[in-house]
Amino acid sequence: MVVPAQATQERGCYEEYLRDGRGVEVFCEDGRPGNFRAVAHCRTPLSSWDEPGTIGRVRGRSSFAECGGVLGPVWVESYHVDWL
């Protein structure tokens, strides 16, 4: 299992890495009101890309983003939050 890099945490949000580091679930309890989306920074030994997640709500529901669609090792290197 590859351990994800330490992400720069968005103020008022925290994360949990899931599925052997292939996904990240982000919870925002404080910050801007409204909706947000976690964007996973995905990585393989040969490439990298961003993968947008589901829409979350502050103090409501989390946003989940998963790196997938490739064969071989893939992991979430970090993430950021897009405020909607």
Secondary structure, DSSP 8 states (H G I E B T S, - for coil): ----------TTEEEEEETTTTEEEEEE-SSSSSEEEEEEEEE-SS-EEEEEEEEEETTTB-EEEE--SSSS--EEEEEEEEE-
